């Protein structure tokens, strides 16, 4: 798995238990092992929360392996909805 490039700002590293990424049309599902090393970082960029995940996954049904990399950008104000759930 390729390492991350230079850190561009403050980020938090999170250690997930495991991860599954499904592709609904192709019916592939790449999964990690439990406690498998992966990259999962969260940082603030221009008023948004940037979530970055990179992992080596395996699809057992199709006997395929690949490194998957995805980024999610969410406006900070959207996380206020999580606070509303507590009420």
C-alpha positions, -999 to +999 in steps of 0.1 A: +000+000+000+014+034-010+022+058+019+004+091+022+020+122+007+032+151+029+008+162+056-009+194+046-025+203+079-035+190+113-051+156+110-063+129+133-055+093+127-083+068+135-078+031+139-109+012+126-117-023+136-124-034+100-138-019+068-160-031+039-164-013+006-192-026-016-198-020-053-235-027-058-236-032-096-205-055-099-214-072-065-178-069-054-171-062-018-136-055-006-130-062+031-101-058+055-091-082+082-099-072+118-074-047+130-056-047+097-033-017+092-049+010+070-049+048+066-079+066+081-074+103+086-097+132+094-087+168+090-103+203+084-098+219+050-114+251+040-145+248+063-150+211+055-142+178+073-120+157+050-121+120+056-095+099+038-094+061+038-069+038+020-067+001+025-057-032+009-089-051+005-099-086-007-130-097-024-134-134-016-162-141-041-143-129-071-109-138-057-096-102-063-074-079-043-069-042-047-058-010-028-088+012-024-086+049-017-114+073-012-120+108+001-151+124+016-156+161+020-184+172+044-192+208+054-185+213+091-221+225+096-234+191+086-219+175+117-243+197+138-269+170+129-250+146+151-254+168+181-291+169+174-293+131+177-283+133+214-314+154+223 
